[in-house]
Amino acid sequence: MEKSNLKRTLLIAVIVSIVFVSIPILAQIYIEGKLFTGSNYLDTTTIDFFGSLIAVFFIIEGFSRMILYPNASLRAQATRILRVGIGFSILSLHIIPFLSR
């Protein structure tokens, strides 16, 4: 029973992460008309670097907690799933400007 609960939690985390990554990418495409735009003065490499580090922390911490507590209910795992999704969203927001440089 614990394997199926963990698999279901990880599957939902992946789906939420894909949705959370799609939102900034689609917003960038529809608002600006293209994915890669020029960076403004607030998008420095340092901000992108530290923002990416924080996002990776959210992702690793969320997944590690899911794996550490495989028997937890989906309700108990909900904040961890959101943490992973938000981490991927933040990561995509900081990778897009970095790739456009």
Rosetta blueprint (number, residue, H / E / L):
1 M L
2 E H
3 K H
4 S H
5 N H
6 L H
7 K H
8 R H
9 T H
10 L H
11 L H
12 I H
13 A H
14 V H
15 I H
16 V H
17 S H
18 I H
19 V H
20 F H
21 V H
22 S H
23 I H
24 P H
25 I H
26 L H
27 A H
28 Q H
29 I H
30 Y H
31 I H
32 E H
33 G L
34 K L
35 L L
36 F L
37 T L
38 G L
39 S L
40 N L
41 Y L
42 L L
43 D L
44 T L
45 T H
46 T H
47 I H
48 D H
49 F H
50 F H
51 G H
52 S H
53 L H
54 I H
55 A H
56 V H
57 F H
58 F H
59 I H
60 I H
61 E H
62 G H
63 F H
64 S H
65 R H
66 M H
67 I H
68 L H
69 Y L
70 P L
71 N L
72 A L
73 S L
74 L H
75 R H
76 A H
77 Q H
78 A H
79 T H
80 R H
81 I H
82 L H
83 R H
84 V H
85 G H
86 I H
87 G H
88 F H
89 S H
90 I H
91 L H
92 S H
93 L H
94 H H
95 I H
96 I H
97 P H
98 F H
99 L H
100 S L
101 R L
